[in-house]
Amino acid sequence: MFGSYLILPLEFPVVSASAMNQELGKFGFPGLKAPTAAIRYGLQLYTNRIITTFSFNKTARKKDNDLLRHEVEYRATSINVGYDLLRHYQFSLYPYVGFKGTGLNYLYQEKPQEIWTFEDYLKSTTDTKEFTTSVANLDLGLGWSFQTFYLLNLKAGYLVPLEKQNWKINNNQDLLRQSPLVTNRFYFVLSIGLGNINQEKQKKVRSVMQEPKNEPLLQEI
């Protein structure tokens, strides 16, 4: 099979932050809760029995009112390659392996009240806390898809960290030591897409149908 699809994956990351939330709660800050679902954008390619997927997303859970702004942003960039076990024109079942970089950004920002002048703003004592982490992961999983002129794809994956998780501040420049870990190992993805796929058998049938027919020559007696 040969084909390509522009896809819109909806990812459901499983993020565990109990230790982090316990530490934040000690100082009166809201917990770190990643978005329940993250919208991604990507491309899925079929080459014979090889299925290659690229995707990227950045989605945030936000709380914004007159007193404060609180935001937890989830990011993911992935590329993986799978092998189709079914060899069926419309259905694919494929284990895959690849790379996935994930990241979280935590922002808590109090809004200054009754600010009327530039001097008032400089003298305000509002509190802002922001820290960021990113981790490179080995991406392992299993996917199932149905494809014609559109694509419906389900994937379940497991992430194996390739580096130690570190939280950083000051625009991701300075390391925060002894910070609680946040685990993000499992995820689920539902993808829809539009594109085209061709099967070798169909291509051969089309080529045969397009070949000119040789009519028998009439011989004079």
Buried (B, 14 or more C-beta within 10 A) or exposed (E): BEBBBEBBBBBBBEBBBEEBBEBBEEEEBBBBBBBEEBEBEBBBBBEEBEBBBBBBBBBBBEEEEEEBBBBBBBBBBBBBBBBBEEEEBEEBBBEBEBBBBBBBBBBBBBEEEEBEEEEEEEEEEEEEBBBBBBBEBEBBBBBBBEBEEEBEBEBBBBBEBEEEBBBBBEEBEEEEEEBBBBBBBBBBBBBEBEBEBEBEEEEEEEEEEEEEEEEEEEEEE
